Amino acid sequence: MKLAFALVLAAGLATVRAEDKLTVASLSTVLSDVAKHVGGDKIDLIQIVKPGIDPHDFEPTPSDVRAISKAQIVLASGLGFEGYLSKLEQSVGSGPKFVIAGQAIKPIMGFAGDHDDHEGHSHSHGQADESGKTPDPHWFHSVRNIEIVTNLLRDAFIAADPANQAAYTANAKAYQDRLEALSKWVRLQVAQLPKDKRILVTSHDALGYFARDHGFQVLPVEGISTGDQPSSKKVTALIAEIRGAGVKAIFAENIENPKVMQEITRETGAKLGGVIYADGLGDKEAATFEDMIRHNTSTIVNALK
């Protein structure tokens, strides 16, 4: 990925702005939302990656990098979700403190390539383990993981701005209470589905953490995009698997290749269950983490009941 980092390597990268508020730059729409809850009016939040933007197409611009270099804290998903992250860290030097959310959670490990080629894109995976497995970077589809990351942000904000420790602690506690209520709501919704009906056919394998938490099996439809149609052999195998499992509905992030989706529904009798949010928040619908989880859960449960 070509980034114009060289344009901002001049002086000033390590400068901390002398302002009352803690300056936080976020490379994740989900982390921006968590930061708002934890930081409240004590932080100045710079949303580098905004809702509605495909994070796989995103590249920081020179102005983005300048803004990041002036921040005191930079929030990133990690686990390979931001393919440009290591270059960005090198570019801005020792000025901002990078807080990598994925480092705080236990990732789901899959074989390299398990999450590649969705929507015509690919993740730059995190480091592989001894068996060649790489982490699933979609950690934010677990409410429990968000609870862990809420504490991570709380501690990072306190370390950088100890004068406002009480505010960050109270804000994090209030958000944790909301997350606990959200988690209970999701469990109640999913409980409406018999275990043998908890099968997710999705555009790509992004809901692994949701599936792990709530007992779903994921059958990803990889490679569905206007520029990269799956082979007929692959579609045939998927159709057979959907038929064998008696799947009632399939889900897409967006329907970029309606012909393939129509073929799958026609051959299997499954319906299009709706659109889910997989790689971040929306700009209108699913504009907060809580809204995203509620939307995805309701869409999935209502279609599979």
N, C-alpha and C positions, 0 to 999 in steps of 0.2 A: 504494500500500500504506500503510495507516494504522498508524503505530507510535507507541508512547507514549514517545517520546524526551524530550518536554518534562519528564517526571517526574524525569529524572536530570541536568538541566542545572545543578543546584545545585553548590556547591563540592565539590572533591575529585576532579574528573575527571582532573586532571593529576598526581595523587599517585601515586608509585611505592611500592608496599608494601616496607617495610624487612624483607625476608626473605632468607634465604640462597639460596633457589631463585629462578630466573627464572620469572616468572609469564607463561604463554602461554595465550591464549584462541583457540579454533579454531572457525571457521564451516563446517568441512568434515570429514566423517568420514575421508576419505582423508588430508587434511593432519594430522589428529589422529594417525593411525597413523604417518605419516612423522616427526612431531614426537616421538613416543615413542621411535622408534629413534635419532634424532639427539640428543635431549635427555637420554634416560635418566633417571637419578635426580637430575639437576641442574635439572630444570624442574618446575614445578607446573602441570600441564595442566588447563585448564578446557574441557571439550567442550560448546560451546554447542549445536551441531547434533549430535545423538547418532545412532548406528546405528539403522536401521529407520525413521527419520523421513524423510518425503518433503520434500526441500529446497525444492521449489516451493510447498509449503503453509506453510513455516516463516516465522514472524515473531518477531523478538526481543521478549521480554517486558520489562517494566521491570526485573525482577531480572536478566535476561540483560544488559541494557545497563549496569546498575550493575557487574556482574562484569567486563564488557568494559572499562569505564572505568578499572578498577583494575589491569588487566593491563599489563605492559610491552610485550608483543608480541601482535598480533592477526593470525591467519592467515586468509586468504580465498582462494577459487579465482579470482575475478575473471573477466574476459571476459564480464561480464554475468550470471554464474551466480547471484549474490546481488543480486536486484533492489533490495534495501534498503540496499546497501553505502554509497552516497554519503550518504544520510541519516544512517547510523550514524556515518560518519567525521565529519560535521559536528556530530553530537550530542556525541560524546566529546571533541572538540577535539584539542588537541595532546598529550594525555597518552600514550596508547599509540602504538607504532610499528606501522602496518599493513604487513604483508608480503603482497603480492598475487602469488600463484604464477603466474597466467596471464601476468603481465608478463615473466616470465623465459623463456617458450617462444615458438616461432613458431607462431601459430595457423593452423588451417585456416579459410579464408575462404569463406563461402557467402552467397547472396542473403538479404536480410532476409526472415524468415518461414520459412526452410528448416527451422528446428527448433521452430516454433511449434505450439501446439495438440496437444501430446502429453499423454495422460492427463488431458485437460481443462484443462491448465495451459499456461503459456507462459513462456519465458525472457525476462528483460529483457536484451536483447542489449548487447554492448559497442559501442563507437563504430564507425560504418560508415566504410569507406574512400571514396575518390573515386568508385568505381564503384557504391557503394551496398551493398557486401558487408559482412557482419558476421562476427565470429569465432565459431567453434564453441566453446562453453564446456566441452565434455567432454574437456578436455586430458588428464585423469588416466587415460584408457584406453590410454595409451602408456607402456610401461616406460621408454623413453628420456626422456620428459618427467618422470617421477618421479625419475630420476637427476639431471636438471637441478635440479629443485626441492629435492632432498635437499641439494645444494650451496648453494642459496639459503637454506634454513633454517639450515644450518651457519654460514654467514657472518653471518646475522642474529643468531643466538644468541651468536656470538663478539663481535660488535659491542656487544651489550647486556650481556654477561657475560664480559669478556676473561679473568677469573681462571680460567675453566674451558675455555679454548680447547683444551687438549690432549684433554679428554674429548669435546668436541663433534667435534673432528677425527677421533679414533679411532672414535667411534660412527658417524659418517657414512661412513667408509671401510668399516667392517664391513657397513653396510647396502648400500653400493654393490656389495660383493661378492655379497651375496644377490640384488640386483637383476640383476646380470650373469648369475648362474646361472638366475634366473627367465626372463630374456630368451632364453637358449639353449634352455631347456625349451619355451617357447612356439613358437620357430621349429621345433623338432623335431616338435612336435605338429601344427602347421599344414602341415608338409611332407608329411604323410600325405594331404593333400587335393590332387588335381590342380587346376591353376589355374582350369579352367573350372567347378569345383565350389565355388569360393570366392565364394558369393553369400549375403548375409545379408538375410533378410527379418525385420525387427525392429519392435517396437511403435512406436518413434520413432527418429529419426536421431541416436542417441547414440554409436555405435561408429565414428565416422568416423576417429578416430586409430588405433584398432586395425586398421581396414580399410586405412588408408594404410600402416601399418607392415608388414602381412602380405599385401597384394595381394588384398583382398576388395572386392567391389562391394556397396554397401548399397542395399536397396530398403525404405525405411521405410513401415510401415503407420501413417500419421498419423491422429489423430482418433479412435482406438478407445478409448472410455470409456463408462461407463454414461450419461453426460449428453450426449454429442456423437457420434452415429453418423455415419460417413462416408456420403456420398451413394452411391446405387446406381451411378451413373456412375463414381465413383472406385473402388469395389470391383470393378466389371467390368473397368476398365482394369488394375488391379493383378493380378487373376486372369489376364488375358491375358499380362501381363508375366511372371508366375511360371510359367505354362505354357510360354511361349516359351523361358524360361531353363532349364527342366527342374529347378526347385528341389525338393529332396527334403524340406526341413524349414523351418519358420518358428519364430521365437522371440518370446516375450513377456516383459515385466518382471513383469506379473501379468495374468491374463485377466479384465479388467473387463467386456468385452463378448463373452461366449462365442458369441453368435449369429453375429456377424460373423466371428470366428475359425473357427467351425465351417463357415460358408459358404465361406470361403477354402480350408480343407482339403478340403472335400467337392468343390468345383469343380476343384481343381487336383491332388488326390491327394497333396499335401504333408502331412506330419504335423506335429504340434506337437513341436518339438525340445527343449523345456524352457524353464525360466525363467532369464533372465540378469539380472545386476545392472548397471544403467546409470547411475544418478545418485548412487551412494554405496555404502557398505558395509552389510552386513546386521548384525542384532543377534545372530545365531547362526551361520548359514551365511555364508561370505564376510565374516567379521568383521575381516579384515585385507586390505590391498591385495594381498598375495601370494595369499591365499586367493581373493579376488575374481577375479583374473586367471586363476588355475588353474581355478576353477569355470567361468568364462565360456568359456575356451578348450576345456576338456574337453567342455562341453555342446555347443558349436558343432561341434567336430571329430567327436565321436561321432555326432551327428545327421546330419551331411552326408557321412560316409564311405559 
